């Protein structure tokens, strides 16, 4: 059970990555 608790939560991290990706996309589209 220790291994499970040691693992970082990557599910919520995915949401952050999505937001960052969107930000980069808009930044590139902008002149």
Secondary structure, 3 states (H helix, E strand, C coil): CHHHHHCCCCHHHHHHHHHHHHHHHHHHHCC
